[in-house]
Amino acid sequence: MALEEELFEIELDSIERTLNDRMGDAVYDVEFDCTRGDCIAHVLVSIDVEVVTTLEIVPFAMSQLHRAFVALAEQTKAWKIEPG
């Protein structure tokens, strides 16, 4: 499979400022849509509004998305099965 076929298309879907009981106060909910072939992932990153400026919202959410997928890839490494 060519490298281009393995890449995800990642789109910023939405940014909303909401109240989040789990995180305490107001948060920015940043949603990404990640697609590759028949694999589709909708990822929501919540950021405390006190942590970032308005200009930092998207770059910070992108960084958090990266960290989450690195952890997910490591956690599921043993799940890899090669087609027979």
mmCIF file as gemmi writes it, N, C-alpha and C atoms, coordinates in Angstrom:
data_model
loop_
_atom_site.group_PDB
_atom_site.id
_atom_site.type_symbol
_atom_site.label_atom_id
_atom_site.label_alt_id
_atom_site.label_comp_id
_atom_site.label_asym_id
_atom_site.label_entity_id
_atom_site.label_seq_id
_atom_site.pdbx_PDB_ins_code
_atom_site.Cartn_x
_atom_site.Cartn_y
_atom_site.Cartn_z
_atom_site.occupancy
_atom_site.B_iso_or_equiv
_atom_site.pdbx_formal_charge
_atom_site.auth_seq_id
_atom_site.auth_asym_id
_atom_site.pdbx_PDB_model_num
ATOM 1 N N . MET Axp A 1 ? 0.838 -1.175 0 1 0 ? 1 A 1
ATOM 2 C CA . MET Axp A 1 ? 0 0 0 1 0 ? 1 A 1
ATOM 3 C C . MET Axp A 1 ? 0.883 1.239 0 1 0 ? 1 A 1
ATOM 4 N N . ALA Axp A 2 ? 0.602 2.184 -0.881 1 0 ? 2 A 1
ATOM 5 C CA . ALA Axp A 2 ? 1.384 3.413 -0.976 1 0 ? 2 A 1
ATOM 6 C C . ALA Axp A 2 ? 1.148 4.285 0.249 1 0 ? 2 A 1
ATOM 7 N N . LEU Axp A 3 ? 2.162 5.089 0.573 1 0 ? 3 A 1
ATOM 8 C CA . LEU Axp A 3 ? 2.075 5.954 1.746 1 0 ? 3 A 1
ATOM 9 C C . LEU Axp A 3 ? 0.86 6.878 1.681 1 0 ? 3 A 1
ATOM 10 N N . GLU Axp A 4 ? 0.555 7.435 0.488 1 0 ? 4 A 1
ATOM 11 C CA . GLU Axp A 4 ? -0.591 8.332 0.359 1 0 ? 4 A 1
ATOM 12 C C . GLU Axp A 4 ? -1.883 7.644 0.764 1 0 ? 4 A 1
ATOM 13 N N . GLU Axp A 5 ? -2.01 6.357 0.473 1 0 ? 5 A 1
ATOM 14 C CA . GLU Axp A 5 ? -3.215 5.608 0.806 1 0 ? 5 A 1
ATOM 15 C C . GLU Axp A 5 ? -3.325 5.381 2.312 1 0 ? 5 A 1
ATOM 16 N N . GLU Axp A 6 ? -2.218 5.444 3.041 1 0 ? 6 A 1
ATOM 17 C CA . GLU Axp A 6 ? -2.223 5.2 4.469 1 0 ? 6 A 1
ATOM 18 C C . GLU Axp A 6 ? -2.508 6.463 5.283 1 0 ? 6 A 1
ATOM 19 N N . LEU Axp A 7 ? -2.427 7.629 4.656 1 0 ? 7 A 1
ATOM 20 C CA . LEU Axp A 7 ? -2.62 8.875 5.386 1 0 ? 7 A 1
ATOM 21 C C . LEU Axp A 7 ? -4.089 9.134 5.677 1 0 ? 7 A 1
ATOM 22 N N . PHE Axp A 8 ? -4.353 9.693 6.841 1 0 ? 8 A 1
ATOM 23 C CA . PHE Axp A 8 ? -5.691 10.131 7.196 1 0 ? 8 A 1
ATOM 24 C C . PHE Axp A 8 ? -5.912 11.534 6.66 1 0 ? 8 A 1
ATOM 25 N N . GLU Axp A 9 ? -7.132 11.829 6.272 1 0 ? 9 A 1
ATOM 26 C CA . GLU Axp A 9 ? -7.531 13.193 6.001 1 0 ? 9 A 1
ATOM 27 C C . GLU Axp A 9 ? -8.111 13.703 7.318 1 0 ? 9 A 1
ATOM 28 N N . ILE Axp A 10 ? -7.536 14.768 7.845 1 0 ? 10 A 1
ATOM 29 C CA . ILE Axp A 10 ? -7.958 15.3 9.137 1 0 ? 10 A 1
ATOM 30 C C . ILE Axp A 10 ? -8.541 16.684 8.914 1 0 ? 10 A 1
ATOM 31 N N . GLU Axp A 11 ? -9.795 16.837 9.327 1 0 ? 11 A 1
ATOM 32 C CA . GLU Axp A 11 ? -10.481 18.113 9.163 1 0 ? 11 A 1
ATOM 33 C C . GLU Axp A 11 ? -10.946 18.633 10.507 1 0 ? 11 A 1
ATOM 34 N N . LEU Axp A 12 ? -10.809 19.936 10.692 1 0 ? 12 A 1
ATOM 35 C CA . LEU Axp A 12 ? -11.36 20.585 11.865 1 0 ? 12 A 1
ATOM 36 C C . LEU Axp A 12 ? -12.858 20.707 11.631 1 0 ? 12 A 1
ATOM 37 N N . ASP Axp A 13 ? -13.651 20.077 12.485 1 0 ? 13 A 1
ATOM 38 C CA . ASP Axp A 13 ? -15.097 20.067 12.3 1 0 ? 13 A 1
ATOM 39 C C . ASP Axp A 13 ? -15.758 21.242 13.018 1 0 ? 13 A 1
ATOM 40 N N . SER Axp A 14 ? -15.386 21.471 14.28 1 0 ? 14 A 1
ATOM 41 C CA . SER Axp A 14 ? -16.04 22.549 15.02 1 0 ? 14 A 1
ATOM 42 C C . SER Axp A 14 ? -15.225 22.949 16.241 1 0 ? 14 A 1
ATOM 43 N N . ILE Axp A 15 ? -15.497 24.168 16.701 1 0 ? 15 A 1
ATOM 44 C CA . ILE Axp A 15 ? -14.952 24.67 17.961 1 0 ? 15 A 1
ATOM 45 C C . ILE Axp A 15 ? -16.114 25.316 18.701 1 0 ? 15 A 1
ATOM 46 N N . GLU Axp A 16 ? -16.353 24.867 19.92 1 0 ? 16 A 1
ATOM 47 C CA . GLU Axp A 16 ? -17.425 25.437 20.727 1 0 ? 16 A 1
ATOM 48 C C . GLU Axp A 16 ? -16.919 25.713 22.129 1 0 ? 16 A 1
ATOM 49 N N . ARG Axp A 17 ? -17.353 26.812 22.691 1 0 ? 17 A 1
ATOM 50 C CA . ARG Axp A 17 ? -17.053 27.102 24.091 1 0 ? 17 A 1
ATOM 51 C C . ARG Axp A 17 ? -18.255 26.621 24.895 1 0 ? 17 A 1
ATOM 52 N N . THR Axp A 18 ? -17.999 25.72 25.834 1 0 ? 18 A 1
ATOM 53 C CA . THR Axp A 18 ? -19.079 25.125 26.616 1 0 ? 18 A 1
ATOM 54 C C . THR Axp A 18 ? -18.68 25.056 28.083 1 0 ? 18 A 1
ATOM 55 N N . LEU Axp A 19 ? -19.643 24.693 28.908 1 0 ? 19 A 1
ATOM 56 C CA . LEU Axp A 19 ? -19.36 24.405 30.312 1 0 ? 19 A 1
ATOM 57 C C . LEU Axp A 19 ? -19.199 22.909 30.452 1 0 ? 19 A 1
ATOM 58 N N . ASN Axp A 20 ? -18.168 22.482 31.149 1 0 ? 20 A 1
ATOM 59 C CA . ASN Axp A 20 ? -17.868 21.067 31.282 1 0 ? 20 A 1
ATOM 60 C C . ASN Axp A 20 ? -17.691 20.738 32.756 1 0 ? 20 A 1
ATOM 61 N N . ASP Axp A 21 ? -18.638 20.008 33.313 1 0 ? 21 A 1
ATOM 62 C CA . ASP Axp A 21 ? -18.579 19.646 34.731 1 0 ? 21 A 1
ATOM 63 C C . ASP Axp A 21 ? -17.347 18.813 35.059 1 0 ? 21 A 1
ATOM 64 N N . ARG Axp A 22 ? -16.966 17.924 34.151 1 0 ? 22 A 1
ATOM 65 C CA . ARG Axp A 22 ? -15.826 17.038 34.387 1 0 ? 22 A 1
ATOM 66 C C . ARG Axp A 22 ? -14.52 17.817 34.523 1 0 ? 22 A 1
ATOM 67 N N . MET Axp A 23 ? -14.361 18.878 33.726 1 0 ? 23 A 1
ATOM 68 C CA . MET Axp A 23 ? -13.118 19.64 33.739 1 0 ? 23 A 1
ATOM 69 C C . MET Axp A 23 ? -13.201 20.864 34.651 1 0 ? 23 A 1
ATOM 70 N N . GLY Axp A 24 ? -14.359 21.159 35.175 1 0 ? 24 A 1
ATOM 71 C CA . GLY Axp A 24 ? -14.468 22.271 36.113 1 0 ? 24 A 1
ATOM 72 C C . GLY Axp A 24 ? -15.208 23.465 35.573 1 0 ? 24 A 1
ATOM 73 N N . ASP Axp A 25 ? -14.596 24.222 34.687 1 0 ? 25 A 1
ATOM 74 C CA . ASP Axp A 25 ? -15.18 25.473 34.21 1 0 ? 25 A 1
ATOM 75 C C . ASP Axp A 25 ? -15.497 25.4 32.724 1 0 ? 25 A 1
ATOM 76 N N . ALA Axp A 26 ? -15.368 26.552 32.102 1 0 ? 26 A 1
ATOM 77 C CA . ALA Axp A 26 ? -15.606 26.638 30.668 1 0 ? 26 A 1
ATOM 78 C C . ALA Axp A 26 ? -14.46 25.97 29.905 1 0 ? 26 A 1
ATOM 79 N N . VAL Axp A 27 ? -14.813 25.312 28.818 1 0 ? 27 A 1
ATOM 80 C CA . VAL Axp A 27 ? -13.83 24.641 27.97 1 0 ? 27 A 1
ATOM 81 C C . VAL Axp A 27 ? -14.108 24.971 26.516 1 0 ? 27 A 1
ATOM 82 N N . TYR Axp A 28 ? -13.073 24.809 25.699 1 0 ? 28 A 1
ATOM 83 C CA . TYR Axp A 28 ? -13.254 24.804 24.261 1 0 ? 28 A 1
ATOM 84 C C . TYR Axp A 28 ? -13.338 23.344 23.849 1 0 ? 28 A 1
ATOM 85 N N . ASP Axp A 29 ? -14.422 22.949 23.205 1 0 ? 29 A 1
ATOM 86 C CA . ASP Axp A 29 ? -14.547 21.619 22.635 1 0 ? 29 A 1
ATOM 87 C C . ASP Axp A 29 ? -14.188 21.716 21.16 1 0 ? 29 A 1
ATOM 88 N N . VAL Axp A 30 ? -13.103 21.073 20.788 1 0 ? 30 A 1
ATOM 89 C CA . VAL Axp A 30 ? -12.611 21.114 19.415 1 0 ? 30 A 1
ATOM 90 C C . VAL Axp A 30 ? -12.805 19.722 18.832 1 0 ? 30 A 1
ATOM 91 N N . GLU Axp A 31 ? -13.569 19.64 17.744 1 0 ? 31 A 1
ATOM 92 C CA . GLU Axp A 31 ? -13.86 18.337 17.146 1 0 ? 31 A 1
ATOM 93 C C . GLU Axp A 31 ? -13.151 18.189 15.805 1 0 ? 31 A 1
ATOM 94 N N . PHE Axp A 32 ? -12.518 17.037 15.642 1 0 ? 32 A 1
ATOM 95 C CA . PHE Axp A 32 ? -11.824 16.696 14.4 1 0 ? 32 A 1
ATOM 96 C C . PHE Axp A 32 ? -12.501 15.481 13.765 1 0 ? 32 A 1
ATOM 97 N N . ASP Axp A 33 ? -12.576 15.46 12.445 1 0 ? 33 A 1
ATOM 98 C CA . ASP Axp A 33 ? -13.007 14.282 11.691 1 0 ? 33 A 1
ATOM 99 C C . ASP Axp A 33 ? -11.774 13.725 10.999 1 0 ? 33 A 1
ATOM 100 N N . CYS Axp A 34 ? -11.479 12.463 11.247 1 0 ? 34 A 1
ATOM 101 C CA . CYS Axp A 34 ? -10.309 11.795 10.682 1 0 ? 34 A 1
ATOM 102 C C . CYS Axp A 34 ? -10.796 10.623 9.846 1 0 ? 34 A 1
ATOM 103 N N . THR Axp A 35 ? -10.48 10.618 8.546 1 0 ? 35 A 1
ATOM 104 C CA . THR Axp A 35 ? -10.936 9.541 7.669 1 0 ? 35 A 1
ATOM 105 C C . THR Axp A 35 ? -9.782 8.989 6.843 1 0 ? 35 A 1
ATOM 106 N N . ARG Axp A 36 ? -9.852 7.69 6.623 1 0 ? 36 A 1
ATOM 107 C CA . ARG Axp A 36 ? -8.904 6.983 5.757 1 0 ? 36 A 1
ATOM 108 C C . ARG Axp A 36 ? -9.612 5.741 5.264 1 0 ? 36 A 1
ATOM 109 N N . GLY Axp A 37 ? -9.982 5.741 3.991 1 0 ? 37 A 1
ATOM 110 C CA . GLY Axp A 37 ? -10.708 4.602 3.456 1 0 ? 37 A 1
ATOM 111 C C . GLY Axp A 37 ? -12.001 4.389 4.222 1 0 ? 37 A 1
ATOM 112 N N . ASP Axp A 38 ? -12.182 3.167 4.739 1 0 ? 38 A 1
ATOM 113 C CA . ASP Axp A 38 ? -13.413 2.86 5.475 1 0 ? 38 A 1
ATOM 114 C C . ASP Axp A 38 ? -13.26 3.064 6.982 1 0 ? 38 A 1
ATOM 115 N N . CYS Axp A 39 ? -12.184 3.736 7.4 1 0 ? 39 A 1
ATOM 116 C CA . CYS Axp A 39 ? -11.959 4.04 8.814 1 0 ? 39 A 1
ATOM 117 C C . CYS Axp A 39 ? -12.294 5.518 9.048 1 0 ? 39 A 1
ATOM 118 N N . ILE Axp A 40 ? -13.252 5.764 9.94 1 0 ? 40 A 1
ATOM 119 C CA . ILE Axp A 40 ? -13.676 7.124 10.253 1 0 ? 40 A 1
ATOM 120 C C . ILE Axp A 40 ? -13.62 7.302 11.766 1 0 ? 40 A 1
ATOM 121 N N . ALA Axp A 41 ? -12.97 8.381 12.222 1 0 ? 41 A 1
ATOM 122 C CA . ALA Axp A 41 ? -12.9 8.672 13.648 1 0 ? 41 A 1
ATOM 123 C C . ALA Axp A 41 ? -13.318 10.119 13.872 1 0 ? 41 A 1
ATOM 124 N N . HIS Axp A 42 ? -14.207 10.318 14.822 1 0 ? 42 A 1
ATOM 125 C CA . HIS Axp A 42 ? -14.61 11.655 15.246 1 0 ? 42 A 1
ATOM 126 C C . HIS Axp A 42 ? -13.998 11.838 16.623 1 0 ? 42 A 1
ATOM 127 N N . VAL Axp A 43 ? -13.133 12.842 16.764 1 0 ? 43 A 1
ATOM 128 C CA . VAL Axp A 43 ? -12.388 13.023 18.003 1 0 ? 43 A 1
ATOM 129 C C . VAL Axp A 43 ? -12.725 14.393 18.59 1 0 ? 43 A 1
ATOM 130 N N . LEU Axp A 44 ? -13.082 14.393 19.868 1 0 ? 44 A 1
ATOM 131 C CA . LEU Axp A 44 ? -13.376 15.621 20.585 1 0 ? 44 A 1
ATOM 132 C C . LEU Axp A 44 ? -12.263 15.881 21.587 1 0 ? 44 A 1
ATOM 133 N N . VAL Axp A 45 ? -11.63 17.042 21.475 1 0 ? 45 A 1
ATOM 134 C CA . VAL Axp A 45 ? -10.585 17.458 22.4 1 0 ? 45 A 1
ATOM 135 C C . VAL Axp A 45 ? -11.151 18.619 23.217 1 0 ? 45 A 1
ATOM 136 N N . SER Axp A 46 ? -11.158 18.494 24.536 1 0 ? 46 A 1
ATOM 137 C CA . SER Axp A 46 ? -11.633 19.564 25.413 1 0 ? 46 A 1
ATOM 138 C C . SER Axp A 46 ? -10.443 20.249 26.065 1 0 ? 46 A 1
ATOM 139 N N . ILE Axp A 47 ? -10.445 21.579 26.013 1 0 ? 47 A 1
ATOM 140 C CA . ILE Axp A 47 ? -9.335 22.374 26.541 1 0 ? 47 A 1
ATOM 141 C C . ILE Axp A 47 ? -9.901 23.414 27.5 1 0 ? 47 A 1
ATOM 142 N N . ASP Axp A 48 ? -9.345 23.495 28.689 1 0 ? 48 A 1
ATOM 143 C CA . ASP Axp A 48 ? -9.726 24.509 29.655 1 0 ? 48 A 1
ATOM 144 C C . ASP Axp A 48 ? -9.451 25.89 29.049 1 0 ? 48 A 1
ATOM 145 N N . VAL Axp A 49 ? -10.437 26.789 29.078 1 0 ? 49 A 1
ATOM 146 C CA . VAL Axp A 49 ? -10.257 28.1 28.451 1 0 ? 49 A 1
ATOM 147 C C . VAL Axp A 49 ? -9.136 28.91 29.098 1 0 ? 49 A 1
ATOM 148 N N . GLU Axp A 50 ? -8.785 28.579 30.336 1 0 ? 50 A 1
ATOM 149 C CA . GLU Axp A 50 ? -7.724 29.306 31.034 1 0 ? 50 A 1
ATOM 150 C C . GLU Axp A 50 ? -6.323 28.899 30.562 1 0 ? 50 A 1
ATOM 151 N N . VAL Axp A 51 ? -6.224 27.802 29.829 1 0 ? 51 A 1
ATOM 152 C CA . VAL Axp A 51 ? -4.931 27.252 29.411 1 0 ? 51 A 1
ATOM 153 C C . VAL Axp A 51 ? -4.411 27.886 28.124 1 0 ? 51 A 1
ATOM 154 N N . VAL Axp A 52 ? -5.309 28.332 27.254 1 0 ? 52 A 1
ATOM 155 C CA . VAL Axp A 52 ? -4.902 28.821 25.938 1 0 ? 52 A 1
ATOM 156 C C . VAL Axp A 52 ? -5.51 30.186 25.625 1 0 ? 52 A 1
ATOM 157 N N . THR Axp A 53 ? -4.838 30.917 24.732 1 0 ? 53 A 1
ATOM 158 C CA . THR Axp A 53 ? -5.42 32.133 24.173 1 0 ? 53 A 1
ATOM 159 C C . THR Axp A 53 ? -6.251 31.72 22.963 1 0 ? 53 A 1
ATOM 160 N N . THR Axp A 54 ? -7.019 32.648 22.447 1 0 ? 54 A 1
ATOM 161 C CA . THR Axp A 54 ? -7.864 32.347 21.291 1 0 ? 54 A 1
ATOM 162 C C . THR Axp A 54 ? -7.034 31.845 20.109 1 0 ? 54 A 1
ATOM 163 N N . LEU Axp A 55 ? -5.872 32.425 19.895 1 0 ? 55 A 1
ATOM 164 C CA . LEU Axp A 55 ? -5.032 32.014 18.764 1 0 ? 55 A 1
ATOM 165 C C . LEU Axp A 55 ? -4.384 30.649 18.971 1 0 ? 55 A 1
ATOM 166 N N . GLU Axp A 56 ? -4.337 30.177 20.203 1 0 ? 56 A 1
ATOM 167 C CA . GLU Axp A 56 ? -3.688 28.899 20.497 1 0 ? 56 A 1
ATOM 168 C C . GLU Axp A 56 ? -4.651 27.717 20.505 1 0 ? 56 A 1
ATOM 169 N N . ILE Axp A 57 ? -5.943 27.957 20.399 1 0 ? 57 A 1
ATOM 170 C CA . ILE Axp A 57 ? -6.933 26.883 20.525 1 0 ? 57 A 1
ATOM 171 C C . ILE Axp A 57 ? -6.662 25.741 19.549 1 0 ? 57 A 1
ATOM 172 N N . VAL Axp A 58 ? -6.616 26.055 18.264 1 0 ? 58 A 1
ATOM 173 C CA . VAL Axp A 58 ? -6.466 24.992 17.256 1 0 ? 58 A 1
ATOM 174 C C . VAL Axp A 58 ? -5.096 24.319 17.347 1 0 ? 58 A 1
ATOM 175 N N . PRO Axp A 59 ? -3.972 25.061 17.404 1 0 ? 59 A 1
ATOM 176 C CA . PRO Axp A 59 ? -2.679 24.376 17.525 1 0 ? 59 A 1
ATOM 177 C C . PRO Axp A 59 ? -2.583 23.501 18.78 1 0 ? 59 A 1
ATOM 178 N N . PHE Axp A 60 ? -3.126 23.972 19.902 1 0 ? 60 A 1
ATOM 179 C CA . PHE Axp A 60 ? -3.089 23.186 21.133 1 0 ? 60 A 1
ATOM 180 C C . PHE Axp A 60 ? -3.942 21.928 20.977 1 0 ? 60 A 1
ATOM 181 N N . ALA Axp A 61 ? -5.121 22.058 20.376 1 0 ? 61 A 1
ATOM 182 C CA . ALA Axp A 61 ? -5.989 20.893 20.149 1 0 ? 61 A 1
ATOM 183 C C . ALA Axp A 61 ? -5.32 19.897 19.205 1 0 ? 61 A 1
ATOM 184 N N . MET Axp A 62 ? -4.63 20.398 18.186 1 0 ? 62 A 1
ATOM 185 C CA . MET Axp A 62 ? -3.908 19.513 17.266 1 0 ? 62 A 1
ATOM 186 C C . MET Axp A 62 ? -2.829 18.739 18.019 1 0 ? 62 A 1
ATOM 187 N N . SER Axp A 63 ? -2.124 19.414 18.904 1 0 ? 63 A 1
ATOM 188 C CA . SER Axp A 63 ? -1.089 18.766 19.709 1 0 ? 63 A 1
ATOM 189 C C . SER Axp A 63 ? -1.7 17.698 20.614 1 0 ? 63 A 1
ATOM 190 N N . GLN Axp A 64 ? -2.83 18.007 21.223 1 0 ? 64 A 1
ATOM 191 C CA . GLN Axp A 64 ? -3.515 17.036 22.081 1 0 ? 64 A 1
ATOM 192 C C . GLN Axp A 64 ? -4.006 15.834 21.266 1 0 ? 64 A 1
ATOM 193 N N . LEU Axp A 65 ? -4.492 16.097 20.052 1 0 ? 65 A 1
ATOM 194 C CA . LEU Axp A 65 ? -4.92 15.02 19.16 1 0 ? 65 A 1
ATOM 195 C C . LEU Axp A 65 ? -3.739 14.104 18.849 1 0 ? 65 A 1
ATOM 196 N N . HIS Axp A 66 ? -2.592 14.698 18.549 1 0 ? 66 A 1
ATOM 197 C CA . HIS Axp A 66 ? -1.386 13.92 18.268 1 0 ? 66 A 1
ATOM 198 C C . HIS Axp A 66 ? -1.009 13.043 19.463 1 0 ? 66 A 1
ATOM 199 N N . ARG Axp A 67 ? -0.97 13.641 20.654 1 0 ? 67 A 1
ATOM 200 C CA . ARG Axp A 67 ? -0.612 12.888 21.856 1 0 ? 67 A 1
ATOM 201 C C . ARG Axp A 67 ? -1.583 11.723 22.097 1 0 ? 67 A 1
ATOM 202 N N . ALA Axp A 68 ? -2.872 11.972 21.855 1 0 ? 68 A 1
ATOM 203 C CA . ALA Axp A 68 ? -3.867 10.917 22.051 1 0 ? 68 A 1
ATOM 204 C C . ALA Axp A 68 ? -3.651 9.761 21.076 1 0 ? 68 A 1
ATOM 205 N N . PHE Axp A 69 ? -3.374 10.079 19.81 1 0 ? 69 A 1
ATOM 206 C CA . PHE Axp A 69 ? -3.19 9.017 18.821 1 0 ? 69 A 1
ATOM 207 C C . PHE Axp A 69 ? -1.882 8.262 19.018 1 0 ? 69 A 1
ATOM 208 N N . VAL Axp A 70 ? -0.85 8.936 19.495 1 0 ? 70 A 1
ATOM 209 C CA . VAL Axp A 70 ? 0.402 8.237 19.821 1 0 ? 70 A 1
ATOM 210 C C . VAL Axp A 70 ? 0.138 7.217 20.921 1 0 ? 70 A 1
ATOM 211 N N . ALA Axp A 71 ? -0.574 7.653 21.967 1 0 ? 71 A 1
ATOM 212 C CA . ALA Axp A 71 ? -0.898 6.74 23.071 1 0 ? 71 A 1
ATOM 213 C C . ALA Axp A 71 ? -1.79 5.602 22.59 1 0 ? 71 A 1
ATOM 214 N N . LEU Axp A 72 ? -2.777 5.919 21.742 1 0 ? 72 A 1
ATOM 215 C CA . LEU Axp A 72 ? -3.674 4.894 21.217 1 0 ? 72 A 1
ATOM 216 C C . LEU Axp A 72 ? -2.916 3.888 20.352 1 0 ? 72 A 1
ATOM 217 N N . ALA Axp A 73 ? -2.004 4.372 19.519 1 0 ? 73 A 1
ATOM 218 C CA . ALA Axp A 73 ? -1.209 3.482 18.673 1 0 ? 73 A 1
ATOM 219 C C . ALA Axp A 73 ? -0.356 2.541 19.524 1 0 ? 73 A 1
ATOM 220 N N . GLU Axp A 74 ? 0.259 3.078 20.572 1 0 ? 74 A 1
ATOM 221 C CA . GLU Axp A 74 ? 1.085 2.249 21.451 1 0 ? 74 A 1
ATOM 222 C C . GLU Axp A 74 ? 0.227 1.216 22.191 1 0 ? 74 A 1
ATOM 223 N N . GLN Axp A 75 ? -0.915 1.658 22.679 1 0 ? 75 A 1
ATOM 224 C CA . GLN Axp A 75 ? -1.791 0.78 23.444 1 0 ? 75 A 1
ATOM 225 C C . GLN Axp A 75 ? -2.352 -0.359 22.594 1 0 ? 75 A 1
ATOM 226 N N . THR Axp A 76 ? -2.559 -0.124 21.312 1 0 ? 76 A 1
ATOM 227 C CA . THR Axp A 76 ? -3.17 -1.137 20.444 1 0 ? 76 A 1
ATOM 228 C C . THR Axp A 76 ? -2.165 -1.836 19.533 1 0 ? 76 A 1
ATOM 229 N N . LYS Axp A 77 ? -0.879 -1.627 19.76 1 0 ? 77 A 1
ATOM 230 C CA . LYS Axp A 77 ? 0.159 -2.209 18.907 1 0 ? 77 A 1
ATOM 231 C C . LYS Axp A 77 ? -0.001 -3.727 18.782 1 0 ? 77 A 1
ATOM 232 N N . ALA Axp A 78 ? -0.342 -4.389 19.864 1 0 ? 78 A 1
ATOM 233 C CA . ALA Axp A 78 ? -0.483 -5.853 19.85 1 0 ? 78 A 1
ATOM 234 C C . ALA Axp A 78 ? -1.701 -6.328 19.069 1 0 ? 78 A 1
ATOM 235 N N . TRP Axp A 79 ? -2.57 -5.429 18.707 1 0 ? 79 A 1
ATOM 236 C CA . TRP Axp A 79 ? -3.783 -5.804 17.957 1 0 ? 79 A 1
ATOM 237 C C . TRP Axp A 79 ? -3.526 -5.985 16.469 1 0 ? 79 A 1
ATOM 238 N N . LYS Axp A 80 ? -2.351 -5.615 16.001 1 0 ? 80 A 1
ATOM 239 C CA . LYS Axp A 80 ? -2.069 -5.626 14.57 1 0 ? 80 A 1
ATOM 240 C C . LYS Axp A 80 ? -2.065 -7.058 14.026 1 0 ? 80 A 1
ATOM 241 N N . ILE Axp A 81 ? -2.87 -7.271 12.986 1 0 ? 81 A 1
ATOM 242 C CA . ILE Axp A 81 ? -2.948 -8.564 12.309 1 0 ? 81 A 1
ATOM 243 C C . ILE Axp A 81 ? -2.7 -8.328 10.826 1 0 ? 81 A 1
ATOM 244 N N . GLU Axp A 82 ? -1.786 -9.057 10.269 1 0 ? 82 A 1
ATOM 245 C CA . GLU Axp A 82 ? -1.506 -8.951 8.826 1 0 ? 82 A 1
ATOM 246 C C . GLU Axp A 82 ? -2.471 -9.85 8.072 1 0 ? 82 A 1
ATOM 247 N N . PRO Axp A 83 ? -3.025 -9.347 6.937 1 0 ? 83 A 1
ATOM 248 C CA . PRO Axp A 83 ? -3.935 -10.185 6.148 1 0 ? 83 A 1
ATOM 249 C C . PRO Axp A 83 ? -3.231 -11.448 5.647 1 0 ? 83 A 1
ATOM 250 N N . GLY Axp A 84 ? -3.953 -12.55 5.685 1 0 ? 84 A 1
ATOM 251 C CA . GLY Axp A 84 ? -3.421 -13.853 5.334 1 0 ? 84 A 1
ATOM 252 C C . GLY Axp A 84 ? -3.17 -14.027 3.911 1 0 ? 84 A 1
